[in-house]
Amino acid sequence: MIEYDEEFRKRFPNLAREIEEGEFLRVEVEKKRGRFQGYTPGVIDFLNRCSTEEEGMEIIRYLEKRGEISSDYALRLRVQLLKHGIRSFGPKREWGYYK
């Protein structure tokens, strides 16, 4: 628990209330940590950053080559990409989405 005197409470009444309720500290920790801290994006996350089917194919090929996705899964992703397009994996995620 943070200790402070009456002078602090008089000068900063809202801050004192937030500290007492614990709300301020929780919100600040979440802001600093970020909602995606510790999150490891998967192939669908990478595909959602793509603008074209060609970029999607490159991502699938790269992750398959590195062994991060199986050949069977890569094939299913390619079929979906060719039949339904890049947006079939979800909406485009722009720069800054993962902040």
Secondary structure, DSSP 8 states (H G I E B T S, - for coil): -----HHHHHH-HHHHHHHHHTHHHHHHHHHHH-TTTT----HHHHHTT-SSHHHHHHHHHHHHHTTSS-HHHHHHHHHHHHHH-GGGG-S---TTTT-
